């Protein structure tokens, strides 16, 4: 007996020491597994250095530090909020072109997904002085090319501050509830992805800006519950599919003449203007326009001195043209452009007049990002999926299309940030097993000069947890090889049967099956695997990086083929000996919530559970630009809109369904969930509903995310 007790004493402490921990939702949403990242890397042009923003939110201090590329030494602490009472706590920065002045962003408050208001301070490195840009919070300030002025928007009007004279000039005065100058409206911001709608020309003598007239755009209203006695309505202009958009105008302001003139591109006024950008020529403005169907894009060259315009490039598709901002000018005014015209996204080189010089990249793979051009060596740098659609590799290629070489040695998700002279690059790397790494490399050889950050502390922390491997593979579904990942319990046994939870997003051109490091959802999926679930994700038809035929097959019938694919995936995986075919669930957010809802209805013989977070339930309720790009208008395509709207067939529900939404969602309106809930009630179908008061499409703030993921976890544990 004594020997047995001694053995237990010896073994039990060892068990305590080696026992792995399980991930908790509290840890995930306290961001205890966040990777260290270099914030806002900026390569300096005047010296071989780069700057990084270092923010300590706990102490409310921030600083910008300059590092030498070659030695890794700190060369200068450019500005530090802790060192001066005149420098506020700031969370973002930008340099003037000569890098003598900085704009420091402070007290930022979000408006929608990308827009914000903030106080901005100007820090002058030559005088070491800090001054306030404007007395109130403003939007989108931008230095003039010579750094002597800053343009910005306040209360929907455009202003210019002369920093040398400390004077402010108001450029427009008609900004109002329905008129926006220099900023985009809600739908442009959300779907074309930009907020600042003005640009300086090369010498700072002129400013071009867009004006949005929202007068005829229908208004959406949502109640803000808040903590007052009465809720109050928040209203904003939101054009739903088929409804009236803003009227958009383009204007030129001459600083010398102090005059605003209208820009006319052609006989017909453009419907959408998804980009404006000056070339290196001070008189040449480049404007992208696209029609309402978004299948005919034109690139205009406009001479601001002569007032003349010509189309120099066009893109046409039977389906739609994806808008991008991959327009890069060279010193000779030729330019680089990306296009899907051969079925895959590739880089093209054009003369200044739009004559094609060379298609630089080609093959059955896609360019995913354009990094820049080193004109001295005539090399173009880009990322692509050439090693496989789940990977991101970095390459260089000559302007004549020759001598392509890889700058990233490993499969995974690779990125680069070049020094101004392209001698060095900061190489970022991550894969499903490796958190973000930063290494400084020599561009000529790719050789590592020094490591910058490897997230060793995070890796050490995670070594104490039970983590499963994310297994990548493909699965043949409906005649297509689809990318898939799967997470199994760490103690997986082929002889056992496990419940399966599927995750997806499925939107056009999107990707969830990528060889990259874990985000918060991945850690949550790991926690479910620790509880005995298999989690899988499959990118079906309509998703990205496999060519236009695969991506655009869903045209005019969103979520139809995507739903068929997810149902068939579940059916096929359910045939595996280790998966319990009676316990298969699916979840998704936004587009993914639309999908999970359709799957449990149309796949009611396969799915036992579904969770839909902030789902679209009818494309009639979503915005013009996104919806009409893929569906045309509801007037043109009523069946495409209605045949896949789940509140039209609520009687199909058999399994357990959890419906979640934020009442302050400006993007996918609560209307979607309320219509779905009402349809289920009238069909006498039981379901669970969770509304988060005043929360937007991201459903976050305070304890909200933890509550949300606890809710979903408990639903899965109790029902699947």
C-alpha positions as CSV (number, residue, x, y, z in Angstrom):
1,X,0.0,0.0,0.0
2,X,2.8,2.4,0.9
3,X,4.5,1.6,-2.4
4,X,1.3,2.3,-4.3
5,X,0.9,5.7,-2.5
6,X,4.4,6.6,-3.4
7,X,3.9,5.8,-7.0
8,X,0.7,7.9,-7.1
9,X,2.6,10.8,-5.5
10,X,5.3,10.5,-8.1
11,X,3.0,10.2,-11.1
12,X,0.3,12.7,-10.2
13,X,2.6,15.8,-10.1
14,X,4.0,14.8,-13.4
15,X,0.4,14.6,-14.8
16,X,-0.3,18.1,-13.6
17,X,2.8,19.5,-15.2
18,X,2.2,17.9,-18.6
19,X,-1.5,18.2,-18.9
20,X,-2.5,20.5,-21.8
21,X,-5.0,23.3,-21.3
22,X,-8.2,23.8,-23.3
23,X,-9.0,27.1,-25.1
24,X,-11.8,29.1,-23.6
25,X,-14.0,31.8,-25.1
26,X,-12.8,34.2,-22.4
27,X,-9.2,33.8,-23.5
28,X,-10.2,34.2,-27.2
29,X,-12.1,37.4,-26.6
30,X,-9.6,38.8,-24.2
31,X,-7.3,38.5,-27.3
32,X,-4.8,36.4,-25.3
33,X,-3.8,34.6,-28.6
34,X,-3.2,37.7,-30.7
35,X,-0.1,37.9,-32.7
36,X,2.4,40.7,-32.4
37,X,2.4,42.8,-35.5
38,X,4.3,45.8,-36.9
39,X,1.8,48.6,-37.1
40,X,1.8,51.0,-40.0
41,X,5.2,50.3,-41.5
42,X,6.4,53.3,-43.6
43,X,9.6,53.2,-45.7
44,X,11.3,56.5,-45.6
45,X,12.3,57.9,-48.9
46,X,15.1,60.3,-47.8
47,X,17.1,57.7,-45.8
48,X,17.4,53.9,-45.7
49,X,15.0,53.5,-42.8
50,X,11.5,52.6,-42.0
51,X,9.1,53.8,-39.3
52,X,6.7,51.8,-37.1
53,X,3.8,53.0,-35.0
54,X,4.1,51.7,-31.4
55,X,0.9,52.1,-29.4
56,X,0.3,51.2,-25.7
57,X,-3.4,51.4,-25.1
58,X,-3.0,50.6,-21.4
59,X,-1.0,53.7,-20.8
60,X,-2.6,55.7,-23.6
61,X,0.8,56.5,-25.1
62,X,2.1,56.2,-28.7
63,X,5.2,56.9,-30.6
64,X,6.7,56.6,-34.1
65,X,10.1,55.0,-34.2
66,X,12.6,54.9,-37.1
67,X,14.7,51.8,-37.7
68,X,17.8,51.4,-39.9
69,X,17.3,48.7,-42.5
70,X,20.8,47.4,-42.5
71,X,21.6,47.4,-38.7
72,X,18.1,47.1,-37.1
73,X,19.1,49.9,-34.8
74,X,16.7,52.6,-33.7
75,X,17.8,55.7,-35.5
76,X,15.3,58.1,-34.2
77,X,12.2,58.4,-32.0
78,X,10.4,60.8,-34.3
79,X,7.5,61.6,-32.0
80,X,6.4,60.3,-28.6
81,X,3.1,61.3,-26.9
82,X,4.6,60.5,-23.5
83,X,7.4,63.0,-24.0
84,X,5.4,66.1,-24.6
85,X,2.1,67.5,-23.3
86,X,1.6,69.0,-26.7
87,X,1.5,65.6,-28.5
88,X,-1.7,63.7,-27.9
89,X,-2.2,60.0,-27.8
90,X,-2.5,59.1,-31.4
91,X,-3.4,55.9,-33.3
92,X,-2.4,56.5,-36.9
93,X,-0.1,58.7,-38.8
94,X,0.9,59.9,-42.3
95,X,3.9,61.7,-43.7
96,X,4.1,64.6,-46.0
97,X,6.0,63.8,-49.2
98,X,9.2,65.3,-48.0
99,X,8.7,63.6,-44.6
100,X,9.3,66.7,-42.6
101,X,5.7,66.9,-41.4
102,X,3.3,64.3,-40.0
103,X,-0.5,64.1,-39.5
104,X,-1.3,62.4,-36.2
105,X,-4.8,61.0,-35.8
106,X,-6.3,61.3,-32.3
107,X,-9.7,60.6,-30.6
108,X,-10.9,58.7,-33.7
109,X,-14.6,57.7,-33.7
110,X,-15.9,55.3,-36.3
111,X,-18.8,56.2,-38.5
112,X,-19.3,53.2,-40.8
113,X,-17.0,50.3,-41.9
114,X,-14.1,52.6,-43.1
115,X,-15.1,56.1,-42.3
116,X,-14.2,58.0,-39.2
117,X,-13.9,61.4,-37.6
118,X,-10.9,62.4,-35.6
119,X,-8.8,65.3,-34.3
120,X,-5.6,65.7,-36.3
121,X,-2.4,67.3,-35.2
122,X,0.5,68.4,-37.4
123,X,3.9,67.6,-36.1
124,X,6.8,69.5,-37.8
125,X,10.1,67.6,-37.5
126,X,12.1,70.6,-38.5
127,X,10.8,72.8,-35.7
128,X,9.7,70.1,-33.3
129,X,6.3,71.9,-33.0
130,X,2.8,70.4,-32.9
131,X,-0.3,72.2,-34.0
132,X,-4.0,71.3,-34.3
133,X,-5.2,71.0,-37.9
134,X,-8.8,72.2,-37.2
135,X,-10.8,73.0,-34.1
136,X,-13.3,70.1,-34.6
137,X,-13.0,66.5,-35.7
138,X,-12.6,66.2,-39.4
139,X,-12.3,63.5,-42.1
140,X,-9.7,62.3,-44.5
141,X,-6.9,64.9,-44.3
142,X,-4.3,64.7,-47.0
143,X,-1.0,66.7,-47.4
144,X,-0.5,68.6,-50.7
145,X,2.6,67.2,-52.5
146,X,4.9,70.0,-51.2
147,X,3.6,69.6,-47.7
148,X,2.6,73.2,-47.4
149,X,-1.2,72.5,-47.3
150,X,-3.7,69.9,-46.0
151,X,-7.0,69.3,-47.6
152,X,-9.8,67.8,-45.4
153,X,-13.5,67.5,-45.1
154,X,-15.6,69.0,-42.3
155,X,-19.4,68.6,-42.1
156,X,-19.5,67.5,-45.8
157,X,-17.6,70.5,-47.1
158,X,-14.0,70.5,-48.4
159,X,-11.4,72.8,-46.9
160,X,-7.7,73.5,-47.4
161,X,-5.4,74.7,-44.6
162,X,-2.3,76.6,-45.6
163,X,0.3,75.5,-43.0
164,X,2.7,78.3,-43.8
165,X,0.1,81.1,-43.4
166,X,-2.0,79.2,-40.7
167,X,-5.1,80.1,-42.8
168,X,-8.1,78.0,-43.8
169,X,-10.0,78.2,-47.1
170,X,-13.4,76.7,-47.5
171,X,-13.7,75.2,-51.0
172,X,-17.4,74.2,-51.0
173,X,-20.3,75.5,-49.0
174,X,-23.2,73.4,-50.2
175,X,-22.5,70.4,-48.0
176,X,-25.7,69.4,-46.2
177,X,-27.9,66.5,-45.2
178,X,-28.2,65.4,-48.8
179,X,-24.9,66.8,-50.4
180,X,-21.5,65.3,-49.7
181,X,-18.3,66.9,-51.0
182,X,-15.0,65.1,-51.0
183,X,-16.3,62.0,-49.3
184,X,-18.2,58.9,-50.6
185,X,-21.7,58.0,-49.6
186,X,-22.6,54.9,-47.6
187,X,-22.8,52.5,-50.6
188,X,-19.6,53.7,-52.3
189,X,-17.7,53.4,-49.0
190,X,-19.0,49.9,-48.4
191,X,-18.8,48.4,-51.9
192,X,-16.1,50.3,-53.7
193,X,-13.9,50.4,-50.6
194,X,-12.9,54.1,-50.3
195,X,-13.9,57.1,-48.3
196,X,-11.7,60.0,-49.5
197,X,-13.2,61.3,-52.7
198,X,-10.6,64.0,-53.6
199,X,-7.0,64.0,-54.9
200,X,-4.2,66.6,-55.3
201,X,-2.4,66.9,-58.6
202,X,1.3,66.5,-58.8
203,X,2.4,70.0,-58.0
204,X,-0.5,70.9,-55.6
205,X,-1.9,73.5,-57.9
206,X,-5.3,71.8,-58.2
207,X,-7.6,69.6,-56.3
208,X,-10.2,67.2,-57.9
209,X,-13.2,66.1,-55.8
210,X,-16.4,64.1,-56.1
211,X,-19.8,65.4,-55.0
212,X,-22.6,63.1,-54.0
213,X,-26.2,64.3,-54.2
214,X,-28.3,61.9,-52.1
215,X,-31.6,63.8,-52.4
216,X,-33.4,61.0,-54.2
217,X,-31.8,58.1,-52.4
218,X,-34.3,56.3,-50.1
219,X,-33.7,56.6,-46.4
220,X,-33.3,53.7,-44.0
221,X,-34.1,54.2,-40.3
222,X,-33.2,52.1,-37.3
223,X,-34.0,52.7,-33.6
224,X,-31.1,53.4,-31.3
225,X,-32.1,51.9,-27.9
226,X,-29.3,53.6,-25.9
227,X,-29.8,54.3,-22.2
228,X,-32.4,57.1,-22.4
229,X,-36.1,57.0,-21.6
230,X,-37.0,57.0,-25.3
231,X,-35.2,55.3,-28.2
232,X,-34.4,57.6,-31.1
233,X,-34.3,56.9,-34.8
234,X,-31.0,56.9,-36.7
235,X,-31.6,57.6,-40.4
236,X,-29.3,57.5,-43.3
237,X,-29.4,57.1,-47.1
238,X,-29.2,53.5,-48.2
239,X,-30.1,52.5,-51.8
240,X,-31.5,49.0,-51.8
241,X,-31.3,46.9,-55.0
242,X,-33.2,48.5,-57.8
243,X,-33.6,51.8,-56.0
244,X,-32.2,55.2,-56.8
245,X,-28.5,55.9,-56.2
246,X,-26.7,59.2,-55.5
247,X,-26.1,61.5,-58.4
248,X,-22.3,61.8,-58.6
249,X,-20.4,64.9,-60.0
250,X,-16.7,65.5,-60.5
251,X,-15.2,68.9,-59.9
252,X,-11.9,70.7,-60.2
253,X,-10.6,73.4,-57.9
254,X,-7.8,75.7,-59.0
255,X,-5.9,77.1,-56.1
256,X,-4.5,80.0,-58.2
257,X,-7.9,81.0,-59.6
258,X,-9.8,80.0,-56.4
259,X,-12.5,78.6,-58.7
260,X,-14.5,75.4,-58.9
261,X,-15.4,74.0,-62.3
262,X,-17.3,70.9,-63.3
263,X,-15.5,68.1,-65.1
264,X,-17.3,66.6,-68.1
265,X,-16.0,63.2,-69.4
266,X,-18.3,62.5,-72.3
267,X,-21.8,63.0,-73.6
268,X,-23.3,60.7,-71.0
269,X,-22.8,61.3,-67.3
270,X,-21.0,58.4,-65.7
271,X,-23.2,56.2,-63.5
272,X,-20.5,55.1,-61.0
273,X,-17.0,56.6,-60.5
274,X,-15.2,54.0,-58.5
275,X,-11.7,55.7,-58.6
276,X,-10.1,59.1,-59.3
277,X,-6.3,59.4,-59.4
278,X,-3.8,61.9,-60.7
279,X,-0.9,60.7,-62.8
280,X,2.7,62.0,-62.4
281,X,1.7,64.6,-65.0
282,X,0.2,67.5,-63.1
283,X,-2.4,68.0,-65.8
284,X,-3.5,64.4,-66.2
285,X,-6.3,63.0,-64.2
286,X,-7.3,59.3,-64.5
287,X,-10.9,58.4,-63.8
288,X,-12.6,55.0,-63.7
289,X,-16.3,54.9,-64.6
290,X,-18.6,51.9,-64.8
291,X,-22.2,51.4,-65.8
292,X,-25.0,50.4,-63.4
293,X,-24.8,46.7,-64.6
294,X,-21.1,46.9,-63.8
295,X,-20.1,45.0,-66.9
296,X,-18.5,47.9,-68.8
297,X,-15.6,49.8,-67.2
298,X,-13.8,52.7,-68.8
299,X,-10.6,54.3,-67.8
300,X,-10.6,58.0,-68.8
301,X,-7.6,60.3,-69.2
302,X,-8.7,63.9,-68.5
303,X,-6.5,67.0,-69.2
304,X,-7.4,69.5,-66.5
305,X,-5.7,72.3,-68.4
306,X,-7.4,71.7,-71.7
307,X,-10.6,70.3,-70.3
308,X,-10.5,67.3,-72.7
309,X,-11.2,63.7,-72.0
310,X,-10.6,60.4,-73.8
311,X,-11.2,56.7,-73.0
312,X,-7.8,55.0,-73.0
313,X,-8.9,51.5,-71.7
314,X,-12.1,49.5,-71.5
315,X,-13.1,46.3,-69.8
316,X,-16.3,44.4,-70.8
317,X,-17.9,41.3,-69.5
318,X,-21.1,39.4,-70.1
319,X,-21.4,39.1,-66.3
320,X,-19.5,41.8,-64.3
321,X,-16.2,43.6,-64.0
322,X,-14.5,43.6,-60.6
323,X,-13.3,47.1,-59.8
324,X,-9.8,47.5,-58.4
325,X,-7.2,50.2,-57.6
326,X,-4.3,48.4,-59.2
327,X,-3.4,51.4,-61.4
328,X,0.4,52.2,-61.1
329,X,2.1,54.9,-63.1
330,X,5.7,54.8,-64.2
331,X,7.9,57.9,-64.8
332,X,7.2,57.9,-68.6
333,X,3.4,58.0,-67.8
334,X,2.9,54.4,-68.9
335,X,1.0,52.4,-66.4
336,X,0.4,48.9,-65.0
337,X,-3.1,47.5,-64.7
338,X,-4.6,44.2,-63.6
339,X,-7.4,42.5,-65.6
340,X,-9.3,39.2,-65.7
341,X,-9.8,39.5,-69.5
342,X,-8.1,36.1,-70.1
343,X,-10.1,34.3,-67.4
344,X,-7.5,34.9,-64.6
345,X,-6.3,38.1,-62.9
346,X,-3.0,39.2,-64.4
347,X,-0.8,42.3,-64.8
348,X,-0.7,44.3,-68.0
349,X,1.6,47.2,-69.1
350,X,0.1,50.0,-71.1
351,X,1.5,53.1,-72.8
352,X,0.2,56.4,-71.6
353,X,-2.3,56.5,-74.4
354,X,-3.7,53.1,-73.5
355,X,-1.9,51.0,-76.1
356,X,-1.0,47.6,-74.7
357,X,2.8,47.1,-74.4
358,X,2.9,43.7,-72.7
359,X,0.9,41.2,-70.6
360,X,3.5,40.6,-67.8
361,X,2.0,37.6,-66.1
362,X,-0.1,34.7,-67.5
363,X,-1.2,31.3,-66.6
364,X,-4.1,29.4,-64.9
365,X,-3.6,31.2,-61.6
366,X,-4.3,34.7,-60.2
367,X,-2.3,37.7,-59.2
368,X,-3.7,38.7,-55.8
369,X,-1.7,41.8,-55.0
370,X,0.5,44.4,-56.7
371,X,3.4,45.7,-54.6
372,X,5.2,48.2,-56.8
373,X,7.8,48.7,-59.6
374,X,11.5,49.3,-59.3
375,X,12.1,51.3,-62.4
376,X,15.9,51.2,-62.1
377,X,16.0,47.4,-62.6
378,X,12.6,47.3,-64.4
379,X,11.2,44.8,-62.0
380,X,7.5,44.5,-61.0
381,X,6.7,42.9,-57.6
382,X,3.4,41.1,-57.0
383,X,1.8,38.2,-55.0
384,X,-0.1,35.3,-56.7
385,X,-1.6,31.9,-56.0
386,X,0.7,30.2,-58.5
387,X,1.8,27.5,-56.0
388,X,-1.9,26.7,-55.3
389,X,-5.1,28.7,-54.7
390,X,-4.8,28.4,-50.9
391,X,-1.2,29.9,-50.9
392,X,0.2,33.4,-51.4
393,X,3.7,33.7,-52.9
394,X,5.7,36.8,-53.8
395,X,7.5,37.2,-57.2
396,X,9.3,39.7,-59.2
397,X,9.2,39.9,-63.0
398,X,10.8,42.2,-65.6
399,X,8.7,44.8,-67.4
400,X,9.3,42.8,-70.6
401,X,7.7,39.7,-68.9
402,X,11.0,37.8,-68.5
403,X,13.1,36.6,-65.5
404,X,10.4,35.8,-63.1
405,X,11.8,34.9,-59.7
406,X,10.3,34.0,-56.3
407,X,11.0,36.2,-53.3
408,X,9.2,33.9,-50.8
409,X,10.8,30.6,-50.0
410,X,7.9,28.8,-48.3
411,X,4.3,27.9,-49.0
412,X,1.9,29.8,-46.9
413,X,0.7,33.4,-46.9
414,X,3.6,35.7,-47.9
415,X,3.8,39.5,-48.1
416,X,6.4,42.2,-48.5
417,X,7.0,45.8,-47.6
418,X,9.9,47.3,-49.6
419,X,12.3,50.0,-48.7
420,X,11.9,53.1,-50.9
421,X,14.9,52.2,-53.0
422,X,13.8,48.5,-53.2
423,X,17.1,47.3,-51.8
424,X,15.4,45.7,-48.8
425,X,12.1,44.2,-48.0
426,X,10.3,43.2,-44.8
427,X,9.0,39.7,-45.6
428,X,5.9,38.7,-43.7
429,X,5.1,35.0,-43.5
430,X,2.4,32.9,-41.8
431,X,0.8,29.6,-42.4
432,X,-1.8,27.4,-40.5
433,X,0.9,26.3,-38.1
434,X,3.0,29.5,-37.9
435,X,1.9,32.9,-36.5
436,X,3.1,36.0,-38.3
437,X,6.8,36.3,-38.8
438,X,8.7,39.4,-39.9
439,X,12.2,39.0,-41.5
440,X,14.3,41.6,-43.2
441,X,15.6,40.4,-46.6
442,X,17.9,41.6,-49.3
443,X,15.9,42.1,-52.5
444,X,18.7,41.1,-54.9
445,X,19.1,37.6,-53.3
446,X,16.2,37.1,-50.9
447,X,18.8,36.4,-48.2
448,X,17.6,37.1,-44.6
449,X,19.6,40.0,-43.1
450,X,17.9,39.7,-39.7
451,X,14.7,38.5,-38.0
452,X,12.4,41.3,-36.7
453,X,9.6,39.4,-35.0
454,X,8.8,35.7,-34.8
455,X,6.0,35.6,-32.2
456,X,8.0,33.2,-30.2
457,X,6.1,34.2,-27.0
458,X,2.8,33.3,-28.6
459,X,4.1,29.9,-29.8
460,X,5.4,29.1,-26.3
461,X,2.1,30.0,-24.8
462,X,0.2,27.9,-27.3
463,X,2.4,24.9,-26.6
464,X,0.5,24.6,-23.3
465,X,-2.8,24.1,-25.1
466,X,-4.3,21.1,-26.9
467,X,-4.4,22.2,-30.5
468,X,-5.3,20.1,-33.5
469,X,-3.7,20.3,-36.9
470,X,-5.7,22.1,-39.7
471,X,-5.7,19.5,-42.4
472,X,-5.9,20.8,-46.0
473,X,-7.3,18.7,-48.9
474,X,-9.7,18.9,-51.8
475,X,-13.1,17.3,-52.2
476,X,-14.9,16.6,-55.4
477,X,-18.3,18.1,-55.4
478,X,-20.7,18.6,-58.3
479,X,-17.8,18.1,-60.8
480,X,-15.4,20.5,-59.1
481,X,-12.4,20.0,-56.9
482,X,-13.1,22.2,-53.9
483,X,-10.6,23.4,-51.3
484,X,-11.2,22.1,-47.8
485,X,-9.7,22.2,-44.4
486,X,-10.7,20.0,-41.5
487,X,-9.9,20.2,-37.7
488,X,-10.3,16.9,-35.8
489,X,-10.1,16.3,-32.1
490,X,-6.5,15.9,-30.9
491,X,-7.3,12.3,-29.7
492,X,-9.2,11.5,-32.9
493,X,-10.1,7.8,-33.3
494,X,-11.2,6.5,-36.7
495,X,-13.3,3.9,-35.0
496,X,-15.5,6.6,-33.3
497,X,-18.2,8.7,-34.8
498,X,-18.0,12.5,-34.3
499,X,-20.5,15.3,-34.9
500,X,-19.5,17.7,-37.7
501,X,-19.8,21.5,-37.8
502,X,-19.3,23.2,-41.1
503,X,-18.2,26.8,-41.5
504,X,-18.3,28.9,-44.6
505,X,-18.7,32.4,-46.0
506,X,-19.2,31.6,-49.7
507,X,-19.5,35.1,-51.1
508,X,-18.3,36.0,-54.7
509,X,-14.5,36.1,-54.9
510,X,-14.1,35.3,-51.2
511,X,-11.9,32.7,-49.6
512,X,-12.0,30.9,-46.2
513,X,-9.8,27.9,-47.1
514,X,-6.3,29.6,-47.0
515,X,-3.0,28.6,-45.6
516,X,-2.8,31.3,-43.0
517,X,-2.5,31.7,-39.2
518,X,-5.5,31.4,-36.9
519,X,-8.0,34.2,-36.5
520,X,-10.5,34.3,-33.6
521,X,-12.9,31.9,-35.4
522,X,-10.1,29.4,-35.8
523,X,-9.4,29.4,-32.1
524,X,-13.1,28.9,-31.4
525,X,-13.1,26.0,-33.8
526,X,-10.2,24.6,-32.0
527,X,-12.1,24.8,-28.7
528,X,-15.0,22.9,-30.3
529,X,-12.5,20.2,-31.5
530,X,-11.4,20.0,-27.9
531,X,-15.0,19.2,-27.0
532,X,-15.2,16.4,-29.5
533,X,-16.4,18.0,-32.7
534,X,-14.9,17.9,-36.2
535,X,-15.0,21.3,-37.9
536,X,-14.7,21.6,-41.6
537,X,-14.7,24.4,-44.2
538,X,-15.1,24.2,-47.9
539,X,-14.9,27.0,-50.5
540,X,-17.6,26.2,-53.1
541,X,-18.4,27.6,-56.5
542,X,-18.4,31.3,-56.6
543,X,-15.4,31.8,-54.3
544,X,-12.2,33.3,-55.4
545,X,-8.7,32.8,-56.8
546,X,-9.6,29.9,-59.2
547,X,-10.4,31.9,-62.3
548,X,-13.5,33.8,-63.5
549,X,-15.4,30.7,-64.7
550,X,-15.4,29.3,-61.2
551,X,-16.1,32.6,-59.6
552,X,-18.8,34.0,-61.9
553,X,-20.9,30.8,-62.3
554,X,-23.2,32.2,-59.6
555,X,-24.1,35.3,-61.7
556,X,-27.8,36.2,-61.4
557,X,-28.5,33.5,-58.8
558,X,-26.5,34.1,-55.7
559,X,-26.5,31.3,-53.0
560,X,-28.0,28.8,-55.4
561,X,-24.9,26.8,-56.5
562,X,-23.2,27.7,-53.2
563,X,-26.0,26.0,-51.3
564,X,-26.0,23.0,-53.5
565,X,-22.3,22.6,-52.9
566,X,-22.5,22.9,-49.1
567,X,-25.3,20.4,-49.0
568,X,-23.4,17.9,-51.1
569,X,-20.3,18.4,-49.0
570,X,-22.2,17.5,-45.9
571,X,-23.8,14.5,-47.6
572,X,-20.4,13.3,-48.8
573,X,-18.6,13.8,-45.5
574,X,-21.5,12.2,-43.7
575,X,-20.6,9.0,-45.5
576,X,-17.2,8.9,-43.8
577,X,-17.0,6.2,-41.1
578,X,-15.9,8.7,-38.4
579,X,-18.6,11.3,-38.9
580,X,-22.1,10.9,-37.4
581,X,-24.4,11.7,-40.4
582,X,-27.2,12.5,-38.0
583,X,-25.2,15.3,-36.3
584,X,-24.1,17.7,-39.0
585,X,-24.4,21.4,-38.5
586,X,-23.4,24.6,-40.4
587,X,-22.8,28.2,-39.4
588,X,-21.9,31.4,-41.1
589,X,-21.9,35.2,-40.7
590,X,-23.5,37.7,-43.2
591,X,-23.4,36.0,-46.6
592,X,-22.4,32.9,-44.7
593,X,-25.6,33.3,-42.5
594,X,-27.7,33.5,-45.7
595,X,-26.0,30.3,-46.7
596,X,-26.4,28.4,-43.4
597,X,-30.1,29.4,-43.4
598,X,-30.6,28.1,-46.9
599,X,-28.7,24.9,-46.1
600,X,-30.8,23.9,-43.2
601,X,-34.0,24.5,-45.2
602,X,-33.0,23.1,-48.6
603,X,-30.8,20.5,-47.1
604,X,-33.1,19.5,-44.2
605,X,-32.3,15.8,-44.8
606,X,-28.6,16.5,-44.1
607,X,-28.3,19.3,-41.7
608,X,-29.5,19.0,-38.1
609,X,-28.4,22.4,-36.9
610,X,-27.6,25.9,-38.3
611,X,-26.5,29.2,-36.9
612,X,-27.0,32.4,-38.9
613,X,-25.3,35.5,-37.7
614,X,-26.4,38.8,-39.3
615,X,-27.7,37.0,-42.4
616,X,-29.1,38.4,-45.6
617,X,-32.4,36.7,-46.1
618,X,-33.4,38.6,-49.3
619,X,-31.1,40.3,-51.8
620,X,-34.0,42.8,-52.3
621,X,-33.0,44.2,-48.9
622,X,-29.3,44.7,-49.7
623,X,-27.5,47.6,-51.4
624,X,-27.4,48.5,-55.1
625,X,-23.7,48.3,-55.9
626,X,-23.0,44.8,-54.4
627,X,-26.3,43.1,-55.2
628,X,-26.8,44.4,-58.8
629,X,-23.2,43.6,-59.7
630,X,-24.0,39.9,-59.2
631,X,-27.8,39.8,-59.7
632,X,-28.8,42.8,-61.9
633,X,-31.8,44.6,-60.5
634,X,-34.9,42.9,-58.9
635,X,-37.0,44.4,-61.7
636,X,-34.8,42.6,-64.3
637,X,-34.2,39.3,-62.3
638,X,-37.1,38.8,-59.9
639,X,-36.8,35.0,-59.8
640,X,-33.1,35.2,-59.1
641,X,-33.9,37.3,-56.0
642,X,-36.9,35.3,-54.7
643,X,-36.1,31.6,-55.4
644,X,-33.2,31.6,-52.9
645,X,-34.8,33.9,-50.3
646,X,-35.3,31.6,-47.2
647,X,-38.3,33.4,-45.8
648,X,-40.2,32.2,-48.8
649,X,-39.9,28.5,-47.7
650,X,-39.8,28.5,-43.9
651,X,-41.9,25.3,-43.8
652,X,-38.8,23.4,-44.8
653,X,-37.2,23.9,-41.4
654,X,-36.7,20.6,-39.5
655,X,-33.5,21.0,-37.5
656,X,-32.4,23.4,-34.8
657,X,-31.9,27.0,-35.9
658,X,-30.3,29.9,-34.1
659,X,-30.8,33.4,-35.7
660,X,-28.6,36.2,-34.4
661,X,-28.5,39.9,-35.4
662,X,-27.4,43.3,-34.1
663,X,-30.2,45.9,-34.0
664,X,-27.8,48.7,-35.1
665,X,-26.6,46.9,-38.3
666,X,-26.2,49.6,-41.0
667,X,-25.0,47.0,-43.5
668,X,-27.2,44.0,-43.4
669,X,-30.3,45.4,-41.8
670,X,-32.2,43.8,-38.9
671,X,-35.1,43.7,-41.4
672,X,-33.6,40.6,-42.8
673,X,-33.8,38.7,-39.5
674,X,-37.2,40.1,-38.6
675,X,-38.7,38.9,-41.9
676,X,-37.1,35.5,-41.4
677,X,-38.4,35.3,-37.8
678,X,-41.9,36.3,-38.8
679,X,-42.0,33.7,-41.6
680,X,-40.9,31.0,-39.2
681,X,-43.5,32.1,-36.6
682,X,-46.3,32.0,-39.2
683,X,-45.1,28.5,-40.3
684,X,-45.2,27.4,-36.6
685,X,-41.5,26.5,-36.7
686,X,-39.5,26.6,-33.4
687,X,-36.2,28.4,-33.5
688,X,-34.0,30.5,-31.3
689,X,-33.5,34.3,-31.7
690,X,-30.8,36.5,-30.2
691,X,-30.8,40.3,-30.8
692,X,-27.8,42.4,-29.7
693,X,-29.1,46.0,-28.9
694,X,-27.5,48.7,-31.0
695,X,-24.7,46.5,-32.3
696,X,-23.6,46.8,-35.9
697,X,-22.7,44.2,-38.4
698,X,-19.6,43.2,-36.5
699,X,-21.6,42.6,-33.2
700,X,-18.8,43.7,-30.9
701,X,-18.2,46.1,-28.0
702,X,-17.7,45.5,-24.3
703,X,-18.7,41.9,-23.4
704,X,-20.7,41.4,-26.6
705,X,-18.4,39.0,-28.6
706,X,-17.9,36.8,-25.5
707,X,-21.6,36.6,-25.0
708,X,-22.2,35.9,-28.7
709,X,-19.7,33.0,-28.8
710,X,-20.9,31.6,-25.5
711,X,-24.4,31.6,-26.9
712,X,-23.3,29.8,-30.1
713,X,-21.1,27.3,-28.1
714,X,-23.9,26.3,-25.8
715,X,-26.4,26.0,-28.7
716,X,-24.0,23.6,-30.4
717,X,-23.2,21.6,-27.2
718,X,-26.9,21.2,-26.4
719,X,-28.3,20.6,-29.9
720,X,-25.5,18.9,-32.0
